[in-house]
Amino acid sequence: PYALFSLLLLGAFILLRWRSLDGLLAGEQTAQSLGINVTRLRMEVFFCCALATSLLVALTGVIGFIGLMVPHMCRYFSGVKHLLLLPLCGLWGAVLLCGGDIVSRTLLAPQELPIGIITAGIGGLFIIILLARNRS
């Protein structure tokens, strides 16, 4: 319960800074001209992400490719507005992880594959596709 509460607080803290994050997308100089303290914002976001990552890895284990894949997928579908992007990333991350868990439990039933194998396979394929698209 404490970890969930901490994650919700961290998520709310980041979500409340959506305007500053959107301003930072325009570039560092533009963000500074909008009155955003870029150094402070980066430190706040870095600290919150590092703390959230450490909490989640301590609770669930390493499932890294979901974290690499989901933001790119969500940005493709939602655009760049962080007010929509951040909750969408959380939702899609949960959906993909649940789907991967279902596949890992049923693919070789009654045995189970580790979820990391499924997520690494899907995530690796996604990263290869993403790199191939950006190359052309």
Secondary structure, 3 states (H helix, E strand, C coil): CHHHHHHHHHHHHHHCCHHHHHHHHCCHHHHHHCCCCHHHHHHHHHHHHHHHHHHHHHHHCCCHHHHHHHHHHHHHHHCCCHHHHHHHHHHHHHHHHHHHHHHHHHCCCCCCCCHHHHHHHHHHHHHHHHHHHHHC
